Amino acid sequence: MQRQAQAREHDKFIVRMPDGMRGRIAEAAKRNHRSMNNEIVHHLAQAFGDGERPTTGGEFGDTTPAAGSHDSARQGAPAVHG
């Protein structure tokens, strides 16, 4: 129940993705032991200069742990451009 309350506190945004991007995000998330949501948020944070801070469940209402200190998502993951 507490997780649902936390999830409601965060902004939600629906995104239409080009064909194939969802699969690429899913693959990168799996490689990095993250949920797809945390993988997307991680790349957005990097694109906006928030650095290498890990995205964990407590921060975004998802319980999937973040990857270790290295980031293999950069290899083959979709690039986020502003």
CORCOR-V751247 format. One record per helix or strand of 2 or more residues. SS is the DSSP state (h for helix, s for strand). FROM is the first residue (numbers start at 0). LEN is the number of residues. If there is no record, write none. Layout:
BEGIN
<<SS;FROM;LEN> <SS;FROM;LEN>>
END
This chain:
BEGIN
<<h;1;8> <h;20;11> <h;35;12> <h;56;4> <h;71;3>>
END
